[in-house]
Each structure stands twice: as C-alpha cells, then as structure tokens.
C-alpha cells in the first residue's frame, strides 16, 4: 500500500502542477480566472485519471468507463471537501491562510486516495487479482 500511496502522490503532484501552470498561463492570456481555473481543473483531472489508471492503480483490472465516472465523482468530492474545510479553517482565524490551505488540501488528498483505492479503481468482483499476476500461480496456491 505504501508504494501505491507514493505513486498516487507523484501523480497528484503532477496533476496539481499541470493545473497551476495552465491556470496561470490562461489568466496571463486574459482569460477570466474562473474559466481559466475550470479548464485547468479539467485538464489536470485528465492527467490525474490517466496517471492513476496507468501508474497508481495499474495492477487493478478495471473497466475504463466505470473507473472514469467513479474517479470523476471522487475528484469532485475531494474538491468539495477541500473547499469546505478551507472555508471552515479560514473562518476560525487561528491559522494562516497558507497553513489552512495545506491542511485542507492534505485532508482532501487522503480522502481522494482512500476513495480511489477502495472504490474508483477497485477491481470488479471476481477480478481481484492484479493484471500481472501469473494465472498458473493460482493453481499452485490452492
């Protein structure tokens, strides 16, 4: 699980970087910040989904369409969690804006990892074996 968590973190950092760079470039190109952020989120979501499907959870046998809609829901839940927690932390006024952002983003990342692992990228029933598992190994382990 720790290796999977590390891979998830790497993909998450890459997606966050993509989001920030694209958002920055679009805003610098005179896009409205809300529209720039939306397009940047969509592109970062695609980077994240492809990375998690092919790297973080590559050993799972999952339906592409099922994983896509489930991960889209997970991403939206994570974003909502991040926003709500950030608003709550900021309203308390005990922490700096930056610390509040780090805490809310960290909590959302943990939630997103957990939901991705147990639901969005979980193998369908009967296909719990990793893709790279040797089918003959099942016969010898019975």
SVG drawing of the C-alpha trace seen along z (x, -y; Angstrom):
<svg xmlns="http://www.w3.org/2000/svg" viewBox="-20 -40 27 66">
<polyline fill="none" stroke="black" stroke-width="0.4" points="0.0,0.0 2.9,-2.4 4.2,-2.1 0.7,-2.8 0.4,-5.8 3.7,-7.1 2.7,-6.6 -0.7,-8.3 1.2,-11.3 3.5,-11.6 0.6,-11.6 -1.3,-14.1 1.7,-16.5 2.0,-16.3 -1.7,-17.0 -1.5,-19.9 1.5,-21.3 -0.4,-21.0 -3.4,-22.7 -1.4,-25.6 0.7,-26.1 -2.3,-26.0 -4.4,-28.3 -1.5,-30.8 -0.9,-30.8 -4.6,-31.2 -5.0,-34.0 -1.9,-35.7 -3.6,-35.4 -6.6,-37.5 -9.0,-34.6 -11.4,-35.1 -9.9,-33.4 -13.0,-31.3 -12.9,-30.0 -9.2,-29.5 -9.4,-27.6 -12.2,-25.4 -10.3,-24.5 -7.1,-23.9 -9.1,-21.6 -10.5,-19.6 -7.0,-19.1 -5.5,-18.3 -8.3,-15.8 -7.5,-14.0 -3.8,-13.9 -4.7,-12.6 -7.1,-10.0 -4.6,-8.7 -1.8,-8.7 -3.8,-6.9 -5.2,-4.3 -1.8,-3.6 0.5,-4.1 -1.0,-4.4 -3.5,-1.6 -2.1,0.1 -2.3,3.6 -6.1,3.5 -8.3,4.9 -11.0,2.2 -13.4,1.1 -12.2,-2.2 -15.7,-3.7 -16.5,-2.6 -13.3,-4.0 -13.7,-7.3 -17.1,-8.2 -16.2,-6.9 -13.0,-8.9 -14.8,-12.0 -17.1,-11.7 -14.2,-11.1 -12.4,-14.2 -15.5,-16.4 -15.9,-15.0 -12.3,-15.8 -12.6,-19.3 -15.7,-19.9 -14.0,-18.6 -11.1,-20.8 -13.2,-23.9 -15.5,-23.3 -12.6,-22.5 -10.6,-25.5 -13.6,-27.8 -14.0,-26.4 -10.4,-26.8 -10.2,-30.3 -13.4,-31.3 -11.8,-30.2 -8.9,-32.6 -6.5,-30.5 -4.3,-29.5 -2.6,-31.4 -4.2,-31.2 -1.3,-29.1 -1.5,-26.6 -5.2,-26.3 -4.7,-25.6 -2.1,-22.9 -4.3,-21.2 -7.5,-21.3 -5.5,-20.1 -3.8,-17.3 -7.1,-16.1 -8.7,-16.1 -5.8,-14.1 -6.1,-11.5 -9.9,-11.2 -9.3,-11.0 -6.7,-8.3 -9.0,-6.3 -12.0,-6.6 -9.9,-5.8 -8.3,-2.8 -11.5,-1.2 -14.0,-2.3 -13.0,-4.1 -10.1,-1.9 -11.1,1.3 -11.2,4.4 -14.6,5.8 -15.7,8.8 -14.0,11.9 -11.1,10.0 -9.3,9.1 -6.0,10.5 -3.5,7.9 -3.1,7.7 0.4,9.0 -0.4,12.0 0.6,15.3 -2.6,17.3 -0.7,20.6 0.3,19.3 -3.4,19.6 -3.3,23.3 -0.3,23.9 -1.6,21.9 -4.9,23.8"/>
</svg>
